[in-house]
C-alpha cells in the first residue's frame, strides 16, 4: 500500500470480515530475488484454497510487488537495499568470484574465496537486521499484526528476519527452505555425517575418499565460522535486545514447526532427516504451455536436430564480451538451433542458428518436444524444471550453490559441467555435442530421473499446502520437533556418558591392578615366611 495508514485500514478491515470456509490468515516474510519466485508459487496455491495472505515487504524490494491479487502487502520503509538485489553489484561480485576461482587449489584462493563471500553475506545480514529493528520499533504495526490474528508465519529463513518476527508475534512457523545463514538447512536440524554428506562449496558427491572427507570437514568448519562471526552476530544482538534469556536465532530456527524443503531425493543425495521435514522439491513443475508464435516458428525451424536453450538466471545474464564470444562461437558449430537469453552486447561470432532474447518462458520451452538440452548456471528452480520435463543439462556454474547443484545432477548421470574460467570454444562445443548425442546416456538417464520425480502419491505443491494447513489446524506441530538441540553439545554426542564409561573402566582397571599387586605381595610374603 502507499502509506502505513492505508495498510492499517486494510488490516483492520480484513480482520473484521468473516472468513470464508476454512481459509486461514497467513503472514509471509519472503526473501527477495529468485527465492521470491518459488515463494510466490506457494502463495498462489494458498490463495486458491481461500487463505488470506499478508506479505511483509521492504520499500526497496525489487521482486515482491506492492500490489497483487494474491495478497495484501505491508511495506516497511528501508533506506538501504540489500546489495544482492542489485544487478550491477552482483555482476561485480561475479567477476571477482571468477578471478578467485581461476586460482582454485591454492591456499590463498581458498581464504580469498571465503573472505569475498563473508563480506557479501555480512553486509546483507546487517541490512536485514536493521529492517527487523524498524518492524519491532513500529509499535502501531506490531499491534495491528497481533490483532489481525494470523494463524502462522510462512518465511524463507535464508535471511532469518521472518523467524524473529514469528517469535515476537508468538505464532507457529513454517519454512520454505533450502538455505539458512549457516549453509545448507539440513545441517541445523538433522544429523549430517560429514563422511557422506557434502558441505556447501565442497563440490563433492556423497562418495568421498579419505582426502575429500578431510576437506569436507574443513569446508563445513568455514561455515561454522561464518555462522559465529559473520551471519549470526547482527541477529543475536536483536535476540538479546528484544527477547533476552538464552534465546538465539538458531534455537528459534530449530523450534520451527514444519520445514518445507525445496529438494527431493531424485536431486539431493540420501541423508538422515527428521519428521517435520517435508520434501517439496520440484513443486514449481507444471505442464508446458504453447510458445509465442515467434518462438514456436524458430523452434519448429530446427527440424530433426531440435533446440538448445540457454539462460543464466535474472541477475547474472551477462558474462562479459570475452565469455559471450566463446559461447556464441560454440553454438555456431552446432546443427541445433539455440535460444539464448542474453542481455549484453550482441556477440560478433553469433551464428545464424542462434536467437537472442531478453526473456523466455523457461518452463514452456523446456517442455517443448524439440528441446534437446538446457544450458544453465545451476539454479534449483531451473534444474527442477529440467527434471520435470526430462531435459539433459550442461552446467556453467557461477556463484553460491550453483556448482554443488550441478555436481548432484552430474552424479545422477544427467549433466556435465563446464568450468567457465577455463572453457574455450573447443571444450564447450565438445560438451554441447556430448549432451545432445543420442548415443550418450544423458537423455535416457534424465528420462528415468524424471519418471522417479513424477512417481509420487501426492504432488509436491499439494503436499506443501497440506502441511501448511496442518499447522493452522493444530496451532503448530510440536510433536514432530526433536528436543535434541536443547541438549548441550557434549550431551548430544553422549561425550559425558562416554567419559563416565571410560572413567569407570579405568577405575576398574586400577582396582584390578591394585588387587593383583596386593595379592602378589601377599603371596610373596607367604612364600618367604614358609621358607624361613
KELUM-208964 format. One record per residue (C-alpha): residue in one letter; x, y, z. Coordinates in steps of 0.5 Angstrom, whole numbers, plus 500, padded with zeros to 3 digits. Example, Ala and Ser with C-alpha at 12.3 -4.5 7.8 and 13.67 -1.06 7.14 Angstrom:
! KELUM-208964
A525491516;S527498514;
END
This chain:
! KELUM-208964
X500500500;X502507499;X502509506;X502506513;X495509515;X492505509;X496499511;X493499518;X486500515;X486494510;X489490516;X483492521;X478492515;X480485513;X480482520;X473485521;X471480515;X468473517;X473468514;X470464508;X470457509;X477454513;X481460510;X486462515;X491468515;X498467513;X503473515;X509472510;X516474510;X520473504;X527473501;X527477495;X530475488;X530468486;X527466493;X521470492;X520466485;X518460489;X515463495;X510466490;X508459487;X506457495;X502464495;X498462489;X497455492;X495458499;X491463495;X487458491;X485455498;X482461500;X487463505;X488471507;X495473506;X499479508;X506480506;X511484509;X516487504;X521492504;X521499501;X527497497;X524491494;X526489487;X522483486;X516483491;X511487488;X507492493;X500491489;X498484488;X491480487;X494474491;X496478498;X496485502;X502488503;X505492508;X511496506;X517497511;X521503510;X528502509;X534507507;X539502504;X537496500;X541489500;X547489495;X545482493;X539486490;X543490485;X545487478;X551492478;X553490485;X552482483;X556483476;X562486480;X561480485;X561475480;X567478476;X571478483;X569471484;X571468478;X578471478;X579468485;X576461482;X582461477;X587460483;X583455486;X587450489;X592455492;X591456500;X591464498;X585463494;X581459499;X582464504;X580470499;X574466497;X571466504;X573473505;X570475499;X564471501;X564473508;X564481506;X558480502;X554476507;X556480513;X553487510;X547483508;X545481514;X547487518;X542491513;X536485514;X538486522;X536494521;X530492518;X528488523;X529493528;X525498524;X519493525;X520492532;X520499534;X514501530;X509499536;X503501532;X505496526;X506491532;X500492535;X496491528;X500485527;X498482533;X491484533;X490481526;X490474529;X495471524;X495463524;X502462522;X508466519;X511463513;X518465511;X525463508;X530463513;X536465508;X536471512;X532470518;X528476519;X522472519;X524468524;X525473529;X518477527;X514470528;X517469535;X516477537;X509475535;X508468538;X506465532;X507458529;X513458524;X513454517;X519455513;X520455505;X527453506;X534450503;X539455506;X540458512;X545463515;X549457517;X549454510;X545448508;X539448512;X539440514;X546442518;X542446523;X536440524;X538433522;X545429524;X549431518;X555426518;X561429514;X563422512;X558422506;X554429507;X558434503;X559441506;X557447502;X562449497;X566443497;X564441490;X564433493;X558428492;X556423497;X562419495;X569421498;X575419499;X580420505;X583427503;X576429501;X573427507;X578431511;X577437506;X570436507;X571438515;X575444513;X569447509;X564446514;X569449519;X569455515;X561455515;X561454523;X566460523;X561464518;X555463523;X559465529;X563471527;X559474520;X552472520;X549471527;X552477531;X547482528;X541477530;X544475536;X544483538;X537483537;X535477541;X539480547;X535486546;X528484545;X528477548;X533476553;X535470557;X539464553;X535465546;X539465540;X537466533;X539458532;X535456537;X529459534;X530456528;X531449531;X524450534;X520451527;X514447526;X515445519;X521445514;X518445507;X525443504;X526445497;X529439495;X527432494;X532425493;X532425486;X536431486;X539431493;X544426496;X541421501;X542423508;X539423515;X533427516;X527429521;X520428522;X518435521;X522436514;X517436508;X521435502;X517439496;X523439491;X520441484;X514444487;X514449481;X514444476;X508444471;X506442464;X508447459;X504452455;X504454448;X510458446;X509465443;X509465435;X516468434;X519463439;X515457436;X517459429;X524459431;X524452435;X520449429;X525451424;X530447428;X528440424;X530434427;X536437431;X532441436;X534446440;X538448446;X536453451;X541457455;X539462461;X544464467;X538467471;X536474472;X542477476;X547474472;X545474465;X552478462;X558474463;X562480459;X564480452;X570475452;X566469455;X560471451;X564471444;X566464447;X559461448;X557464441;X562461437;X561454440;X554455439;X555457432;X559450431;X552446433;X547443428;X542445433;X538452434;X540456440;X535460444;X540464449;X537469454;X543474453;X543482456;X550484454;X553486447;X551482441;X557477440;X560478434;X561471433;X554469433;X552464429;X545464424;X543458429;X542463435;X537467437;X538472443;X532474447;X531479453;X526474456;X524467455;X518463458;X523458461;X518452463;X515452457;X521452452;X524446457;X517443456;X517443448;X519436445;X524439441;X528442446;X535437447;X539441452;X539446458;X545450459;X544454466;X548457471;X545451476;X540455480;X535450483;X529453480;X531451473;X534445475;X528442477;X524444471;X529441467;X528434471;X520435471;X521436463;X527431462;X532435459;X539434460;X543439463;X550443461;X552447467;X556453467;X556454475;X558461477;X557463485;X554461491;X551454491;X551453483;X557449483;X554444488;X548443485;X551441478;X555436482;X549433484;X546433477;X552430474;X553425480;X546422477;X549422470;X544427467;X549433467;X556435465;X560441468;X564447464;X569451468;X567458466;X574460468;X578455463;X573454458;X574455450;X571454444;X573447443;X572445450;X565448450;X563445443;X565438445;X561439452;X555441448;X555436443;X556430448;X550433452;X545432445;X549426443;X543421443;X548415443;X551418450;X547416456;X545423459;X538423456;X536416458;X538418465;X534424465;X528421463;X529416468;X530421474;X524425471;X520419472;X522418479;X521425480;X514424478;X512418481;X509421488;X503419492;X502427492;X504433488;X510437492;X505443492;X499440495;X504437500;X506444502;X499446502;X497440507;X503441512;X502449512;X494448513;X496442518;X500447522;X494452522;X489447524;X493444530;X497451532;X503448531;X507441530;X511441537;X510433537;X514433530;X520437533;X526434536;X528436543;X536434542;X538441540;X536443547;X542439550;X549442551;X554439545;X557434550;X551431552;X548431544;X554427543;X554423549;X561425551;X559426558;X557418558;X563416555;X567420560;X564416565;X564410562;X572411561;X573413568;X569407571;X573403566;X580406568;X577405576;X576398575;X583397572;X586401577;X583397582;X584390579;X592392579;X592394586;X588388588;X593384584;X599388587;X597386594;X596379592;X602378589;X606382595;X602377600;X604371596;X611373596;X611374604;X607368605;X612364601;X618368604;X615366611;X615359609;X622359607;X624362614;
END
